[in-house]
């Protein structure tokens, strides 16, 4: 299970981590659009938002407050 899904439950003690020596491979998110030229500003804004929202340290901080 992805850490961002279980982080709050791990912190609360509702879930216990097992097999911690094993790690899933990292996953990437790609934004695909036709060309860098004439990109709709909404697309640029969305890509920037997602880049910040899924920055490694950020989702830990956000899910900790859930």
PyMOL CGO cylinders between C-alpha atoms (Angstrom):
from pymol import cmd
from pymol.cgo import CYLINDER

trace = [
    CYLINDER, 0.00, 0.00, 0.00, 1.26, 3.46, -0.78, 0.3, 1, 1, 1, 1, 1, 1,
    CYLINDER, 1.26, 3.46, -0.78, 2.49, 5.36, 2.28, 0.3, 1, 1, 1, 1, 1, 1,
    CYLINDER, 2.49, 5.36, 2.28, 0.29, 8.38, 1.55, 0.3, 1, 1, 1, 1, 1, 1,
    CYLINDER, 0.29, 8.38, 1.55, -2.77, 6.15, 1.91, 0.3, 1, 1, 1, 1, 1, 1,
    CYLINDER, -2.77, 6.15, 1.91, -1.81, 4.65, 5.28, 0.3, 1, 1, 1, 1, 1, 1,
    CYLINDER, -1.81, 4.65, 5.28, 0.27, 7.43, 6.86, 0.3, 1, 1, 1, 1, 1, 1,
    CYLINDER, 0.27, 7.43, 6.86, -2.43, 8.84, 9.16, 0.3, 1, 1, 1, 1, 1, 1,
    CYLINDER, -2.43, 8.84, 9.16, -3.48, 5.36, 10.33, 0.3, 1, 1, 1, 1, 1, 1,
    CYLINDER, -3.48, 5.36, 10.33, 0.14, 4.45, 11.03, 0.3, 1, 1, 1, 1, 1, 1,
    CYLINDER, 0.14, 4.45, 11.03, 0.55, 7.61, 13.09, 0.3, 1, 1, 1, 1, 1, 1,
    CYLINDER, 0.55, 7.61, 13.09, -2.64, 6.86, 15.06, 0.3, 1, 1, 1, 1, 1, 1,
    CYLINDER, -2.64, 6.86, 15.06, -1.56, 3.27, 15.68, 0.3, 1, 1, 1, 1, 1, 1,
    CYLINDER, -1.56, 3.27, 15.68, -4.61, 1.88, 13.88, 0.3, 1, 1, 1, 1, 1, 1,
    CYLINDER, -4.61, 1.88, 13.88, -2.29, 0.12, 11.43, 0.3, 1, 1, 1, 1, 1, 1,
    CYLINDER, -2.29, 0.12, 11.43, 1.06, -1.51, 12.17, 0.3, 1, 1, 1, 1, 1, 1,
    CYLINDER, 1.06, -1.51, 12.17, 3.83, -1.71, 9.60, 0.3, 1, 1, 1, 1, 1, 1,
    CYLINDER, 3.83, -1.71, 9.60, 5.09, -5.21, 8.84, 0.3, 1, 1, 1, 1, 1, 1,
    CYLINDER, 5.09, -5.21, 8.84, 7.87, -6.29, 6.51, 0.3, 1, 1, 1, 1, 1, 1,
    CYLINDER, 7.87, -6.29, 6.51, 9.42, -2.82, 6.75, 0.3, 1, 1, 1, 1, 1, 1,
    CYLINDER, 9.42, -2.82, 6.75, 12.63, -4.11, 5.17, 0.3, 1, 1, 1, 1, 1, 1,
    CYLINDER, 12.63, -4.11, 5.17, 10.78, -4.41, 1.85, 0.3, 1, 1, 1, 1, 1, 1,
    CYLINDER, 10.78, -4.41, 1.85, 9.98, -1.35, -0.20, 0.3, 1, 1, 1, 1, 1, 1,
    CYLINDER, 9.98, -1.35, -0.20, 7.77, -0.86, -3.24, 0.3, 1, 1, 1, 1, 1, 1,
    CYLINDER, 7.77, -0.86, -3.24, 9.39, 0.72, -6.27, 0.3, 1, 1, 1, 1, 1, 1,
    CYLINDER, 9.39, 0.72, -6.27, 8.79, 4.43, -6.60, 0.3, 1, 1, 1, 1, 1, 1,
    CYLINDER, 8.79, 4.43, -6.60, 6.10, 5.61, -8.97, 0.3, 1, 1, 1, 1, 1, 1,
    CYLINDER, 6.10, 5.61, -8.97, 6.17, 8.56, -11.29, 0.3, 1, 1, 1, 1, 1, 1,
    CYLINDER, 6.17, 8.56, -11.29, 3.38, 10.78, -12.51, 0.3, 1, 1, 1, 1, 1, 1,
    CYLINDER, 3.38, 10.78, -12.51, 3.61, 12.13, -16.04, 0.3, 1, 1, 1, 1, 1, 1,
    CYLINDER, 3.61, 12.13, -16.04, 1.73, 14.99, -17.64, 0.3, 1, 1, 1, 1, 1, 1,
    CYLINDER, 1.73, 14.99, -17.64, 1.39, 14.43, -21.38, 0.3, 1, 1, 1, 1, 1, 1,
    CYLINDER, 1.39, 14.43, -21.38, 0.27, 17.18, -23.72, 0.3, 1, 1, 1, 1, 1, 1,
    CYLINDER, 0.27, 17.18, -23.72, 0.85, 17.82, -27.43, 0.3, 1, 1, 1, 1, 1, 1,
    CYLINDER, 0.85, 17.82, -27.43, 3.50, 20.54, -27.37, 0.3, 1, 1, 1, 1, 1, 1,
    CYLINDER, 3.50, 20.54, -27.37, 5.31, 22.96, -25.09, 0.3, 1, 1, 1, 1, 1, 1,
    CYLINDER, 5.31, 22.96, -25.09, 4.31, 25.74, -27.46, 0.3, 1, 1, 1, 1, 1, 1,
    CYLINDER, 4.31, 25.74, -27.46, 0.88, 27.25, -27.01, 0.3, 1, 1, 1, 1, 1, 1,
    CYLINDER, 0.88, 27.25, -27.01, 0.13, 25.29, -23.84, 0.3, 1, 1, 1, 1, 1, 1,
    CYLINDER, 0.13, 25.29, -23.84, -3.09, 26.42, -22.23, 0.3, 1, 1, 1, 1, 1, 1,
    CYLINDER, -3.09, 26.42, -22.23, -2.27, 28.32, -19.01, 0.3, 1, 1, 1, 1, 1, 1,
    CYLINDER, -2.27, 28.32, -19.01, -4.69, 26.02, -17.16, 0.3, 1, 1, 1, 1, 1, 1,
    CYLINDER, -4.69, 26.02, -17.16, -2.58, 23.02, -18.12, 0.3, 1, 1, 1, 1, 1, 1,
    CYLINDER, -2.58, 23.02, -18.12, 0.57, 24.79, -16.95, 0.3, 1, 1, 1, 1, 1, 1,
    CYLINDER, 0.57, 24.79, -16.95, -1.13, 25.70, -13.66, 0.3, 1, 1, 1, 1, 1, 1,
    CYLINDER, -1.13, 25.70, -13.66, -2.32, 22.13, -13.13, 0.3, 1, 1, 1, 1, 1, 1,
    CYLINDER, -2.32, 22.13, -13.13, 1.12, 20.65, -13.79, 0.3, 1, 1, 1, 1, 1, 1,
    CYLINDER, 1.12, 20.65, -13.79, 2.71, 23.14, -11.39, 0.3, 1, 1, 1, 1, 1, 1,
    CYLINDER, 2.71, 23.14, -11.39, 0.08, 22.41, -8.73, 0.3, 1, 1, 1, 1, 1, 1,
    CYLINDER, 0.08, 22.41, -8.73, 0.56, 18.65, -9.03, 0.3, 1, 1, 1, 1, 1, 1,
    CYLINDER, 0.56, 18.65, -9.03, 4.35, 19.04, -8.90, 0.3, 1, 1, 1, 1, 1, 1,
    CYLINDER, 4.35, 19.04, -8.90, 4.05, 20.88, -5.62, 0.3, 1, 1, 1, 1, 1, 1,
    CYLINDER, 4.05, 20.88, -5.62, 1.24, 18.74, -4.19, 0.3, 1, 1, 1, 1, 1, 1,
    CYLINDER, 1.24, 18.74, -4.19, 3.16, 15.51, -4.72, 0.3, 1, 1, 1, 1, 1, 1,
    CYLINDER, 3.16, 15.51, -4.72, 6.57, 16.77, -3.63, 0.3, 1, 1, 1, 1, 1, 1,
    CYLINDER, 6.57, 16.77, -3.63, 7.97, 14.08, -1.30, 0.3, 1, 1, 1, 1, 1, 1,
    CYLINDER, 7.97, 14.08, -1.30, 7.93, 16.05, 1.97, 0.3, 1, 1, 1, 1, 1, 1,
    CYLINDER, 7.93, 16.05, 1.97, 4.63, 17.81, 1.30, 0.3, 1, 1, 1, 1, 1, 1,
    CYLINDER, 4.63, 17.81, 1.30, 2.18, 14.91, 1.36, 0.3, 1, 1, 1, 1, 1, 1,
    CYLINDER, 2.18, 14.91, 1.36, 3.67, 13.64, 4.64, 0.3, 1, 1, 1, 1, 1, 1,
    CYLINDER, 3.67, 13.64, 4.64, 2.92, 17.00, 6.25, 0.3, 1, 1, 1, 1, 1, 1,
    CYLINDER, 2.92, 17.00, 6.25, -0.59, 17.20, 4.79, 0.3, 1, 1, 1, 1, 1, 1,
    CYLINDER, -0.59, 17.20, 4.79, -1.61, 13.65, 5.70, 0.3, 1, 1, 1, 1, 1, 1,
    CYLINDER, -1.61, 13.65, 5.70, -0.26, 13.98, 9.23, 0.3, 1, 1, 1, 1, 1, 1,
    CYLINDER, -0.26, 13.98, 9.23, -2.94, 16.56, 9.98, 0.3, 1, 1, 1, 1, 1, 1,
    CYLINDER, -2.94, 16.56, 9.98, -5.83, 14.34, 8.81, 0.3, 1, 1, 1, 1, 1, 1,
]
cmd.load_cgo(trace, "trace")
